[in-house]
Amino acid sequence: MTGVPDIGPTETWQFLSEGPDTALVDVRTDAEWNFVGLVDLTAVGKQPVLIPWQLYPTMQVNDHFTDQLRKAGLTPLHRIYFICRSGARSLVAAQAAQAAGFPHAFNVADGFEGPVDEQGHRGTVAGWKAAGLPWQQR
């Protein structure tokens, strides 16, 4: 596989529902998980894997990211879907995962909240929340 494909949130949900060797890695910061919300995968018998790509509050890249993927039990056989707020950090994280030997890395297009709407709010135009997929507030 060359490059990281963008997969829409609804397609991602379907793949996670059908595939036993699939995982969703949320690469946002702990502040985002706590205050914005999390993907809820309980209906498909899974939990999101929470590994920040950047560390809050400095936003430095997490130097242990790929090691943490392995520690979470992910292997090169897994199909891993990476999600962030809007799809930018998750794309870079998925590229790093591919370079580290995880060939089946995918980017969730538009992320958890997607772009801002006309009023400057996220979560209404595109992304996981706008698609009406399960999520929860911590």
C-alpha positions as CSV (number, residue, x, y, z in Angstrom):
1,M,0.0,0.0,0.0
2,T,1.3,3.4,-0.9
3,G,0.0,6.5,0.8
4,V,-2.8,6.6,3.4
5,P,-6.4,6.4,2.0
6,D,-9.1,8.7,3.4
7,I,-12.1,6.7,4.5
8,G,-15.4,8.4,5.4
9,P,-16.7,8.1,8.9
10,T,-19.7,5.9,7.9
11,E,-17.5,3.5,6.0
12,T,-15.1,3.4,8.9
13,W,-18.0,2.5,11.2
14,Q,-19.0,-0.3,8.8
15,F,-15.4,-1.7,8.6
16,L,-15.1,-1.6,12.4
17,S,-18.4,-3.4,12.7
18,E,-17.5,-6.2,10.3
19,G,-13.8,-6.7,10.9
20,P,-12.3,-8.5,13.9
21,D,-8.8,-7.3,13.1
22,T,-9.8,-3.6,12.9
23,A,-9.1,-0.8,15.3
24,L,-9.8,2.9,15.7
25,V,-6.9,4.9,17.1
26,D,-7.9,8.4,18.3
27,V,-4.8,10.6,18.1
28,R,-6.3,13.7,19.6
29,T,-5.0,15.1,23.0
30,D,-6.3,14.0,26.4
31,A,-7.9,17.5,26.7
32,E,-9.9,16.8,23.5
33,W,-11.0,13.4,24.7
34,N,-12.1,14.9,28.0
35,F,-13.9,18.0,26.8
36,V,-15.0,17.3,23.3
37,G,-16.0,13.6,23.5
38,L,-15.0,10.2,22.2
39,V,-16.1,7.8,19.5
40,D,-18.3,5.1,21.2
41,L,-17.6,1.7,19.7
42,T,-19.5,-0.4,22.4
43,A,-22.1,-1.4,19.8
44,V,-19.5,-3.2,17.8
45,G,-17.7,-4.7,20.9
46,K,-14.7,-2.5,20.7
47,Q,-13.1,0.5,22.4
48,P,-11.1,3.3,20.7
49,V,-7.4,3.2,21.3
50,L,-6.4,6.5,22.8
51,I,-2.8,7.5,21.8
52,P,-2.1,11.2,21.3
53,W,-0.1,12.2,18.2
54,Q,0.9,15.4,20.0
55,L,1.2,16.0,23.7
56,Y,-0.9,18.7,25.4
57,P,-0.2,21.5,26.3
58,T,3.1,21.8,24.4
59,M,1.8,20.0,21.3
60,Q,5.1,18.3,20.7
61,V,4.9,15.2,18.6
62,N,4.6,12.0,20.8
63,D,8.0,10.4,20.2
64,H,6.6,7.1,21.5
65,F,3.6,7.0,19.3
66,T,4.5,3.8,17.2
67,D,5.8,2.0,20.3
68,Q,2.4,2.8,22.0
69,L,0.6,1.3,19.0
70,R,2.5,-2.0,19.6
71,K,1.9,-1.8,23.4
72,A,-1.8,-1.4,22.7
73,G,-1.7,-4.8,21.0
74,L,-1.9,-3.6,17.4
75,T,0.1,-5.6,14.8
76,P,0.8,-5.2,11.1
77,L,-2.2,-7.5,10.4
78,H,-4.6,-5.0,11.9
79,R,-6.6,-2.5,9.7
80,I,-6.1,0.6,11.7
81,Y,-8.3,3.7,11.3
82,F,-6.8,6.9,12.6
83,I,-9.0,9.8,13.7
84,C,-8.4,13.3,15.0
85,R,-10.5,16.5,15.1
86,S,-10.5,17.2,11.4
87,G,-8.3,14.6,9.6
88,A,-5.0,16.4,9.5
89,R,-3.1,15.0,12.5
90,S,-4.6,11.5,11.9
91,L,-3.2,11.5,8.4
92,V,0.3,12.3,9.6
93,A,-0.1,9.7,12.4
94,A,-1.2,7.1,9.9
95,Q,1.7,7.9,7.7
96,A,4.1,7.4,10.6
97,A,2.3,4.1,11.4
98,Q,2.8,2.9,7.8
99,A,6.5,3.8,8.0
100,A,6.8,1.9,11.3
101,G,5.5,-1.3,9.7
102,F,1.7,-1.0,10.0
103,P,0.7,-1.3,6.3
104,H,-3.0,-1.1,6.7
105,A,-3.4,2.4,8.0
106,F,-6.4,4.6,7.1
107,N,-7.3,8.2,7.8
108,V,-10.9,8.9,8.9
109,A,-11.8,11.8,6.5
110,D,-12.9,14.9,8.3
111,G,-12.1,13.4,11.7
112,F,-14.4,13.6,14.8
113,E,-15.7,17.1,14.3
114,G,-14.9,18.1,10.7
115,P,-14.6,21.7,9.4
116,V,-16.3,24.7,10.9
117,D,-19.7,25.7,9.7
118,E,-20.9,29.2,8.8
119,Q,-21.2,30.1,12.6
120,G,-17.7,28.8,13.3
121,H,-18.8,25.7,15.0
122,R,-17.5,22.2,14.4
123,G,-19.4,18.9,14.3
124,T,-22.3,20.0,12.0
125,V,-20.8,19.9,8.5
126,A,-18.8,16.7,8.2
127,G,-17.0,14.2,10.3
128,W,-18.0,11.5,12.8
129,K,-20.4,13.6,14.9
130,A,-22.1,15.2,11.8
131,A,-22.6,11.7,10.4
132,G,-24.7,10.8,13.4
133,L,-22.3,8.0,14.5
134,P,-22.1,6.9,18.2
135,W,-20.1,9.1,20.5
136,Q,-20.1,10.0,24.1
137,Q,-19.0,12.7,26.4
138,R,-16.5,11.7,29.2
